[in-house]
């Protein structure tokens, strides 16, 4: 797709002439071994590619000190970059931005990122299920927390010494709702913690399931679990985890293909020693064959689903992806004029939005359903063409992020976007279709 677009731009070059800037960097530090995902927010960062990008190798790159990072997402306003390994210390972040011409634009962020030596600090891991418990249908679940030491030196985890290159069961006795486990940061990359759960009443039929341990850095304000089969042969259970002080989770179940909201509920939580916990069965009308489950806790949380076969008691996990859109630090303004690249939007009464895309598609929706972290997925209508036509239903989804919106419009027959709109922009709107 990217190369096809480049052929079009060979005929209509779009050089990046506007001033580029970076407003926020999140996070501003990482370990010397890194693989830290760094989110750069700004304006006029990456323009559409041109043939010169590949011919003259001016596609753009991001470097940390003298080491090149790996770009995993790029737009005019956002970059997601995997920081490379580097010696401890503070380094510049250097951006070589594509311009559509032969020479890239250079932007240096002085002393922008610090590489830290692990030292004696620790990493907190969530063990989602940490003890055996009785289940329904006369099942009995046993849990083993296993630590595998992949290094050549012994390590101590939760009071248990793990010899080099061996796996050993940890002596833990927390509640079944889960717990946080402290891992020395200096050995974190060389130790794998796995929670193995199996039904002792069906040992001959099932080897059980491995539930992953989750670094605290993977917690997010909103967790989305997609591709959930809605089949009567399985029972679906949601498990969600948050910090102390979270008193309820908002759970929404949608049809994964249409986005239709099927269930919305505010559920109280169980308070454990150092976390809060929700266990909730998920059900929806059988007319929806595949579900999407959205969980919001107000503060960063983590969640996953278990699908248990009612006959064999085999368990399948559905976990969230960590490579998701970056969190919105603040929503910023809403009411007023939004524009970018010929597309426009007017928001009145704080929530009612009217969108014009490419001068030929006009939409209307209400921002009232926006999540506190800036994500939204709401219903509305669109019309097409210059002549007056009856409106059709549409879904409007995206991320409101400190004065910018990434918006996608989806109807029964097409998907438009995502495209970006900027609050207060003076860019002109594309004239309506004749």
C-alpha positions as CSV (number, residue, x, y, z in Angstrom):
1,X,0.0,0.0,0.0
2,X,2.8,2.4,0.9
3,X,4.6,1.8,-2.4
4,X,1.4,2.2,-4.4
5,X,0.9,5.6,-2.7
6,X,4.4,6.6,-3.6
7,X,3.7,6.0,-7.3
8,X,0.8,8.4,-7.1
9,X,2.9,11.0,-5.3
10,X,5.5,10.8,-8.1
11,X,2.9,12.7,-10.2
12,X,1.7,14.9,-7.4
13,X,4.7,15.5,-5.0
14,X,3.7,16.7,-1.5
15,X,6.9,18.1,0.1
16,X,6.8,18.8,3.8
17,X,7.4,22.5,4.0
18,X,5.8,23.4,7.4
19,X,7.8,23.7,10.6
20,X,8.2,20.4,12.5
21,X,8.2,20.2,16.2
22,X,8.0,17.7,19.1
23,X,5.8,18.6,22.1
24,X,5.9,15.5,24.3
25,X,8.1,12.4,24.7
26,X,6.7,9.5,26.7
27,X,8.6,7.9,28.5
28,X,11.8,9.9,28.8
29,X,13.9,7.0,30.1
30,X,14.5,3.3,29.6
31,X,16.9,0.5,30.4
32,X,20.3,0.1,28.7
33,X,19.0,-3.1,27.1
34,X,16.0,-1.1,26.1
35,X,13.2,-2.2,23.7
36,X,11.3,0.6,25.4
37,X,8.5,1.9,23.1
38,X,8.8,5.7,23.0
39,X,5.9,7.9,21.9
40,X,6.8,11.2,20.2
41,X,3.9,13.7,19.8
42,X,4.2,16.9,17.7
43,X,3.3,18.5,14.4
44,X,4.4,17.9,10.8
45,X,6.6,14.9,11.7
46,X,6.2,12.4,8.8
47,X,4.8,13.4,5.4
48,X,3.4,11.0,2.9
49,X,6.2,9.0,1.2
50,X,7.6,9.8,-2.3
51,X,9.7,7.8,-4.8
52,X,12.7,9.7,-3.5
53,X,12.2,8.0,-0.2
54,X,13.3,4.6,-1.5
55,X,15.6,5.8,-4.3
56,X,17.7,8.1,-2.2
57,X,17.0,6.5,1.2
58,X,15.4,9.6,2.6
59,X,12.4,7.8,4.2
60,X,13.2,9.2,7.7
61,X,14.6,7.7,10.8
62,X,14.8,8.3,14.6
63,X,18.1,7.9,16.5
64,X,18.9,7.7,20.2
65,X,22.4,9.0,20.5
66,X,24.3,7.2,17.7
67,X,22.0,4.2,17.6
68,X,19.0,4.0,15.2
69,X,15.6,3.1,16.7
70,X,12.9,1.1,15.0
71,X,9.8,3.0,13.9
72,X,6.6,1.0,14.4
73,X,4.0,3.7,13.8
74,X,4.2,7.0,12.0
75,X,1.9,9.9,11.2
76,X,2.1,13.7,10.9
77,X,1.5,14.0,14.6
78,X,2.7,10.8,16.2
79,X,5.7,8.5,16.1
80,X,6.1,5.2,18.0
81,X,9.7,4.1,18.1
82,X,11.4,1.2,19.8
83,X,14.5,2.6,21.5
84,X,17.7,0.6,20.7
85,X,20.2,-0.7,23.3
86,X,22.7,2.0,24.5
87,X,25.2,2.6,27.3
88,X,23.8,4.3,30.4
89,X,23.5,8.1,30.3
90,X,21.4,10.8,28.7
91,X,21.4,11.1,24.9
92,X,19.8,13.3,22.2
93,X,16.9,12.0,20.1
94,X,17.6,12.9,16.4
95,X,14.8,12.8,13.8
96,X,15.6,12.7,10.1
97,X,12.2,13.6,8.6
98,X,11.1,12.8,5.0
99,X,10.3,15.9,2.9
100,X,9.4,14.3,-0.4
101,X,12.7,15.7,-1.8
102,X,16.3,14.6,-1.9
103,X,17.3,16.0,1.5
104,X,15.6,15.0,4.8
105,X,14.7,17.6,7.4
106,X,16.8,17.2,10.6
107,X,15.4,17.8,14.1
108,X,17.5,17.3,17.3
109,X,15.9,17.0,20.7
110,X,18.8,17.7,23.1
111,X,19.2,15.4,26.2
112,X,15.8,14.0,25.5
113,X,16.2,10.3,26.7
114,X,18.0,8.7,29.6
115,X,19.3,5.1,29.5
116,X,19.3,3.7,33.0
117,X,21.4,0.9,34.5
118,X,19.1,-1.7,36.2
119,X,21.0,-1.5,39.4
120,X,19.1,-2.9,42.4
121,X,15.6,-1.7,41.4
122,X,12.7,-4.0,40.8
123,X,9.9,-4.6,38.2
124,X,6.4,-5.4,39.4
125,X,4.7,-8.3,37.7
126,X,1.0,-9.1,37.9
127,X,0.3,-12.7,38.5
128,X,-3.4,-12.8,37.3
129,X,-4.2,-16.1,39.0
130,X,-1.9,-17.1,41.8
131,X,-3.6,-19.9,43.8
132,X,-5.9,-22.9,43.2
133,X,-9.7,-22.6,43.6
134,X,-12.9,-24.6,43.3
135,X,-14.7,-24.0,40.0
136,X,-18.2,-24.7,38.7
137,X,-19.4,-28.1,37.4
138,X,-17.4,-29.9,40.1
139,X,-14.0,-28.7,38.8
140,X,-11.0,-28.1,41.0
141,X,-8.3,-25.8,39.6
142,X,-4.6,-26.1,40.7
143,X,-2.2,-23.3,40.1
144,X,1.6,-23.5,39.9
145,X,3.7,-20.4,39.6
146,X,6.9,-21.4,37.8
147,X,10.1,-19.4,37.5
148,X,12.5,-20.2,34.7
149,X,16.1,-18.9,35.1
150,X,17.6,-18.5,31.6
151,X,20.8,-17.0,32.9
152,X,24.1,-18.7,34.0
153,X,23.9,-17.4,37.6
154,X,21.4,-18.3,40.4
155,X,18.7,-15.7,41.0
156,X,16.4,-15.2,44.0
157,X,12.7,-14.7,43.3
158,X,10.2,-14.2,46.2
159,X,12.6,-15.9,48.6
160,X,13.2,-18.9,46.3
161,X,16.7,-19.5,44.8
162,X,16.5,-20.5,41.1
163,X,19.7,-22.3,39.9
164,X,21.0,-21.4,36.5
165,X,19.1,-22.7,33.5
166,X,16.4,-24.4,35.5
167,X,12.7,-24.1,36.2
168,X,11.4,-24.1,39.8
169,X,8.0,-23.7,41.5
170,X,7.7,-20.6,43.7
171,X,6.3,-21.0,47.2
172,X,3.5,-18.5,47.0
173,X,0.2,-18.6,48.9
174,X,-1.8,-15.5,47.8
175,X,-5.5,-15.3,47.2
176,X,-6.8,-16.6,43.9
177,X,-7.6,-13.1,42.7
178,X,-3.9,-12.5,41.9
179,X,-1.0,-10.5,43.2
180,X,2.0,-8.3,42.3
181,X,5.4,-10.0,42.4
182,X,8.6,-8.0,42.7
183,X,11.4,-9.1,40.3
184,X,15.0,-7.6,40.5
185,X,15.4,-5.5,37.4
186,X,18.9,-6.7,36.9
187,X,17.6,-10.2,36.1
188,X,14.2,-9.4,34.7
189,X,15.2,-10.0,31.0
190,X,16.6,-13.4,32.0
191,X,13.7,-14.8,34.1
192,X,10.3,-16.0,32.8
193,X,7.5,-16.3,35.3
194,X,4.5,-18.4,34.2
195,X,1.3,-19.3,36.0
196,X,0.2,-22.8,35.0
197,X,-3.5,-23.6,35.8
198,X,-5.2,-26.9,35.2
199,X,-8.3,-28.7,36.3
200,X,-7.3,-31.7,38.5
201,X,-10.6,-33.4,37.8
202,X,-9.8,-33.5,34.0
203,X,-6.0,-34.2,34.1
204,X,-6.3,-37.0,31.6
205,X,-8.1,-34.7,29.1
206,X,-6.3,-31.4,29.5
207,X,-2.7,-30.3,30.2
208,X,-4.0,-27.0,31.4
209,X,-3.2,-23.5,30.3
210,X,-0.3,-21.0,30.9
211,X,-1.5,-17.6,32.1
212,X,1.2,-14.9,31.3
213,X,2.6,-12.7,34.0
214,X,2.2,-9.1,33.1
215,X,4.7,-6.2,33.7
216,X,3.1,-3.2,35.3
217,X,4.1,-1.1,32.3
218,X,1.5,-3.0,30.2
219,X,-1.4,-1.6,32.2
220,X,-3.6,0.8,30.2
221,X,-6.6,3.0,31.0
222,X,-8.7,1.0,28.6
223,X,-8.3,-2.6,27.6
224,X,-9.9,-3.9,24.4
225,X,-10.3,-7.7,23.7
226,X,-11.3,-8.5,20.2
227,X,-12.3,-11.7,18.2
228,X,-14.2,-13.3,21.1
229,X,-16.3,-16.2,19.7
230,X,-19.9,-16.1,21.0
231,X,-20.6,-19.8,21.1
232,X,-22.9,-21.7,23.5
233,X,-20.4,-24.5,23.8
234,X,-18.1,-22.2,25.8
235,X,-18.4,-20.1,28.9
236,X,-16.6,-16.8,28.8
237,X,-15.1,-15.2,31.9
238,X,-13.6,-11.7,32.1
239,X,-10.8,-11.1,34.7
240,X,-9.8,-7.5,35.2
241,X,-7.1,-6.0,37.6
242,X,-6.5,-2.5,38.8
243,X,-4.8,-0.6,41.6
244,X,-6.2,0.0,45.0
245,X,-8.6,2.9,44.9
246,X,-10.4,1.6,41.8
247,X,-13.9,0.8,42.9
248,X,-15.6,-0.3,39.7
249,X,-15.0,-1.3,36.1
250,X,-17.1,-0.1,33.1
251,X,-17.5,-3.1,30.8
252,X,-19.0,-2.8,27.3
253,X,-19.6,-5.7,25.0
254,X,-20.0,-5.0,21.3
255,X,-20.6,-6.9,18.1
256,X,-17.0,-7.1,16.8
257,X,-18.0,-6.7,13.1
258,X,-20.6,-3.9,13.4
259,X,-19.5,-2.1,16.6
260,X,-23.1,-2.3,17.9
261,X,-23.3,-2.0,21.7
262,X,-24.8,-5.1,23.2
263,X,-24.1,-4.9,26.9
264,X,-22.9,-2.0,29.1
265,X,-22.5,-2.4,32.8
266,X,-20.7,-0.9,35.8
267,X,-19.3,-3.6,38.0
268,X,-18.0,-3.4,41.6
269,X,-14.6,-5.0,42.3
270,X,-13.1,-7.2,44.9
271,X,-10.3,-5.6,47.0
272,X,-7.3,-7.7,47.5
273,X,-4.1,-7.0,49.5
274,X,-2.4,-4.8,46.8
275,X,-4.9,-4.7,43.9
276,X,-8.5,-4.7,42.9
277,X,-10.1,-7.4,40.9
278,X,-13.2,-8.2,38.8
279,X,-14.4,-11.6,37.7
280,X,-17.5,-11.3,35.4
281,X,-19.2,-13.8,33.0
282,X,-19.6,-12.4,29.5
283,X,-22.8,-13.2,27.5
284,X,-24.5,-11.6,24.5
285,X,-27.3,-12.5,22.1
286,X,-26.3,-15.4,19.8
287,X,-27.1,-13.3,16.8
288,X,-23.7,-11.7,17.3
289,X,-21.1,-14.4,16.4
290,X,-18.0,-12.5,17.4
291,X,-17.7,-10.1,20.3
292,X,-15.4,-7.2,21.3
293,X,-15.1,-6.6,25.1
294,X,-14.0,-3.1,26.3
295,X,-13.0,-2.6,29.9
296,X,-12.3,0.8,31.6
297,X,-11.2,1.4,35.1
298,X,-10.4,5.1,35.2
299,X,-6.7,4.4,36.1
300,X,-4.4,1.9,34.3
301,X,-5.7,-1.7,34.4
302,X,-5.1,-5.0,32.7
303,X,-7.7,-7.7,31.7
304,X,-8.0,-10.9,29.9
305,X,-10.7,-13.5,28.9
306,X,-10.9,-17.2,29.5
307,X,-13.0,-19.4,27.1
308,X,-13.7,-22.8,28.8
309,X,-15.1,-25.7,26.9
310,X,-18.2,-26.9,28.8
311,X,-17.4,-30.6,27.9
312,X,-13.7,-31.0,28.1
313,X,-12.9,-28.0,30.4
314,X,-10.1,-27.0,28.0
315,X,-9.3,-23.3,28.5
316,X,-8.3,-20.7,25.8
317,X,-7.0,-17.3,26.7
318,X,-7.7,-14.0,24.9
319,X,-5.3,-11.3,26.0
320,X,-4.9,-7.6,24.9
321,X,-2.2,-6.5,22.5
322,X,0.3,-4.0,24.0
323,X,1.0,-2.5,20.7
324,X,-2.0,-0.2,20.9
325,X,-2.6,3.5,20.3
326,X,-0.7,5.6,22.8
327,X,-2.6,6.9,25.8
328,X,-4.0,10.4,25.6
329,X,-2.4,12.6,28.3
330,X,-5.3,15.1,28.1
331,X,-8.4,15.5,26.1
332,X,-8.0,19.2,25.4
333,X,-10.7,21.4,23.8
334,X,-13.6,20.0,22.0
335,X,-16.1,22.7,21.0
336,X,-15.1,24.8,18.0
337,X,-13.5,24.3,14.5
338,X,-11.3,21.4,13.5
339,X,-9.5,21.0,10.2
340,X,-6.5,19.4,8.5
341,X,-5.6,18.5,4.9
342,X,-9.0,19.8,3.5
343,X,-11.1,17.9,6.0
344,X,-13.1,19.8,8.6
345,X,-15.3,19.4,11.6
346,X,-17.5,21.7,13.7
347,X,-18.4,20.8,17.3
348,X,-21.3,22.7,18.9
349,X,-23.0,22.4,22.3
350,X,-19.7,20.7,23.5
351,X,-20.5,17.4,22.0
352,X,-22.4,17.6,18.6
353,X,-20.0,17.2,15.7
354,X,-20.5,17.8,12.0
355,X,-17.8,16.4,9.7
356,X,-16.8,17.1,6.1
357,X,-14.5,14.7,4.5
358,X,-12.9,15.4,1.0
359,X,-15.9,17.7,0.3
360,X,-18.1,14.8,-0.6
361,X,-18.9,13.0,2.6
362,X,-20.7,14.7,5.4
363,X,-21.3,13.1,8.8
364,X,-22.9,13.9,12.2
365,X,-22.3,12.3,15.6
366,X,-22.3,13.1,19.3
367,X,-19.1,13.1,21.4
368,X,-21.2,12.3,24.6
369,X,-19.8,8.7,24.5
370,X,-16.2,9.6,24.8
371,X,-14.0,7.7,27.2
372,X,-12.0,9.5,29.8
373,X,-8.8,8.4,28.1
374,X,-9.9,10.0,24.8
375,X,-11.1,7.0,22.9
376,X,-14.6,7.0,21.4
377,X,-16.7,4.7,19.3
378,X,-20.2,6.2,18.7
379,X,-23.1,6.0,16.3
380,X,-24.1,8.7,13.8
381,X,-25.1,9.2,10.2
382,X,-23.3,10.1,6.9
383,X,-24.4,11.4,3.5
384,X,-22.4,11.2,0.2
385,X,-22.1,13.4,-2.9
386,X,-23.1,16.9,-3.7
387,X,-26.8,16.2,-4.2
388,X,-29.1,15.8,-1.2
389,X,-29.3,12.1,-0.3
390,X,-30.9,10.3,2.6
391,X,-28.4,9.7,5.5
392,X,-27.1,6.2,6.3
393,X,-26.0,4.8,9.7
394,X,-22.3,5.0,10.5
395,X,-19.8,4.4,13.3
396,X,-17.4,7.2,14.3
397,X,-14.3,6.0,16.2
398,X,-10.9,7.3,17.1
399,X,-8.8,9.1,19.7
400,X,-9.1,12.6,21.0
401,X,-5.6,13.6,22.1
402,X,-4.7,17.1,23.4
403,X,-6.2,19.1,20.5
404,X,-5.9,16.5,17.7
405,X,-8.4,13.8,16.6
406,X,-7.7,10.6,14.7
407,X,-11.1,9.8,13.2
408,X,-12.4,6.8,11.3
409,X,-15.9,6.6,9.7
410,X,-17.3,3.2,9.0
411,X,-20.5,2.4,7.2
412,X,-22.0,-0.9,6.0
413,X,-20.1,-0.6,2.7
414,X,-16.9,1.3,3.3
415,X,-14.3,2.6,5.9
416,X,-13.0,6.1,5.6
417,X,-9.8,7.0,7.5
418,X,-8.3,7.2,9.9
419,X,-7.6,10.9,9.2
420,X,-6.4,13.7,11.5
421,X,-8.2,16.9,12.5
422,X,-6.5,19.7,14.5
423,X,-8.4,22.0,16.9
424,X,-8.4,25.6,15.9
425,X,-6.6,25.0,12.5
426,X,-7.1,27.7,9.9
427,X,-6.5,25.3,7.0
428,X,-9.3,25.6,4.4
429,X,-11.9,23.0,3.9
430,X,-12.3,21.2,0.5
431,X,-15.2,22.8,-1.4
432,X,-18.4,20.7,-1.5
433,X,-18.9,18.4,-4.4
434,X,-20.8,20.0,-7.3
